[in-house]
Amino acid sequence: MDLVDTTNQMGKGMLSIYERYNRVRISGYIQPQFQLISAKGAETYAGGNFSAMVNNRFMLRRGRLRVDYAHLNKNNDPTSYFVFQFDGTERGVAIRDFWGRIYENKFKIFALTTGMFARPFGHEVNLSSANRESPERGRMSQILMRSERDIGLMGTITSRQNQLWTQRLKLDIGVFNGQGLSGPVDYDSHKDVIGRLSIKPGKVAKAGGMNISAAVSGYWGGITSQGNVLYRTRANRGEYTMQRDSSVSNLGKTAPRRYAGADVQISFPNRKGETEFRAEYIRGRQTATLNSSETPGTYPGSGNVKDPLYIRNFDGGYFYFLQNLGSKDHLFVLKYDWYDPNTRVKGRQLNATDGFTRADLRYDTVGMGYVYTANESLKFLFYYDFVRNEKTALQGYEGDAPDDVFTCRVQYNF
């Protein structure tokens, strides 16, 4: 009884701990899975490449533990919010989220977030892996927004109420290092600006209870060239080639990462579940390297010898069709996504003679799956990806490379 007696020092201490930590929430999930791929040693974006002599594997795809803490004032308005999340698998332990948010309580529409958190761009990038119906984000999302998170600060303008349609608007705009968690440190002084204007989910009464949300996103960033050589895809006598630009003015120049995107999510209630459609499209210019269209985590090169940067025009997108089967516990998933890292060339135009590599290949993926939710803490997923690359004149990619993959996953969460 000393613990609840606030007249003594121990009781006062326990009461203080309770008042402080009753606003703490601890959650997490693990995702053990089995995968089978078409060929040994295949490259894939379904959880990482397979080893040279392996075409099937057990793995712990994610093991997340997250701590949330909210501080409220005497009127129960939030003043600050803190999140810490890390990911632990057989491959090691890494931080995933480490951020804090400050709220203003006069107008109740402003907030400021600082630390390491998800970039405010697009829908799929910000959809949690615990809730996503497909095993992985699409190839485009993984390449353009590798690890999804970055370090910076972000301002948010949105109402905390949701009565008028104007109160459903939300604007996020932030400034970030740029390379995200794909590298240990920021390798240039250039900062990337990312913004998203969205309409929060809301029902349309005149459309039978249809629920809709949508957004437009913009990314204005780049990489500071540490050499004087840049490559671009340009026309030469009617044919596109990867052309070398060795102008001295390229040293210190910002090679662009400029994206524009739009996304929409629409769901219709049924007697025993929902039917949902999602779509997202992104296009722009991406700066990367000779053999990859991913933003490099560290500046390419070794020591004082810097590799040239490659600038490409790209586009990509995805479509989801989600249908409950008899109840909300059973879900059918159909997804199509594509990513074209170089929209100026296609098919047999891609050849090594003109300077193109596998980094310029277009990929189309059709995924089909079934999700069974046994209870609030247990979920099963069975999913097959049909992956197709375009046929080119590049060695090894004259036809479709064997990289279809089947995933069987169990998710435990609390």
C-alpha positions, 0 to 999 in steps of 0.5 A: 500500500506504500505504492499508492500512499501519496503522503510518503516519498515512494508513493509520490514517486510512483504517482509521478511515474504513472502520470508521466508514462501512462502516455507511453505506447510500446508496439512492434511486429515481426515478419518471418517469411519463406521465399522461392525465386525462379533462379539461383542468385537472382536479383530482386526487390522482394527483400534483397538479392539472393545469394549465388547458390540460393533460390529459396530462403527463410528470413526475418524480413522485419522485426520492429519495436516502437516506442511512442510518448505524448506529452499533454498540457493541463487541457489535454492538448498535445504539446510534444510527441516522441517516437523511437523505432528500430529494426532487428533481423538476422542481418543486424539492428538499425534505427528506423525512426527517431523523431520528435514533434512540437504542436502549437495549441492556439490555432491548433493547426501547426506542428513541427517535426525534427529528426529521422522520419519518413519523407512526405512524398507519395502514399506507398512510401508512407504506408507502414510495412505492418499494414501494407497488403503487398510484401514490399513497396514497388520497385520505383518506391524503393529506388527513389526513396530507399529506406523511405526515411531521411534526416531533417525538419518538416512543418505541417499545416492541418486542422485537428478537426475533421468536420468541414472539407477544408479541415481535411486538407493537410500540407507537409513540407520539409528540408532533408539531407537527401540520401536518407538512411542509405548512407552513414553521413551527408556527403554534400551541403545541398538540401532537398525540399519535399512537399505533399498536399493531401486530402485526408480520408473522408466519406462521400455521402452521396456516393453510397459511403464511398471513402476517398483520399488523394494527394500531390507531391513534389521533390526538389533536390539534387546531388552536388557534383564532385567531379567535372563529368556528367552523363545525360541521355541526348539525341545524336542524329536522331538516336539517343545515346548516353552523352558525356559532358566534361565541362569544368563548370560541372564541378560543384554543380547540382545534378537534379533529383526532381520528382512530381507525383500524384496519388489517390485511394478510393474504397467502397463499403460492401455488406461484408467488407470493402473494395478498394482502388489505389493509384500513384504516378511519379515522373521526373529526373533522377541522378544516380550512377552508371549501373544503378538508378538508386540515389547513392548512399555514399558519393561514388568513387574511391578516395580522390577519384570520383565517378561521374554522375548519370542524369536520367528522365524516369517515370513509374507508378502502381495500381492496387485492387483490394477485395475482401472475400466474405469478411474483412479477415480475408483479402484478395490483392492484385497489384501492378507497378512499373518503373522506367528509369530512362524514358527516352530509350526502350527495347533494342535501343538499349545497348552497351555501345551507346553507353546504356546499362541495366540501370536503364531497364524498364521493369513491369511487375504484376503481383497477386496475393491473399491475406488472412487476418486470424486476429488482431495480432496474427496475419498470414500473407501468400503472394506471387510476383510476376516480374518482367524486364524489357527485352534489349540489346544488353548482354543478359537482358536480350529476354526476360531474366528469371526473377519471379518470386513467391513469398509466404509470410507470418506477421505477429504484432502487438 
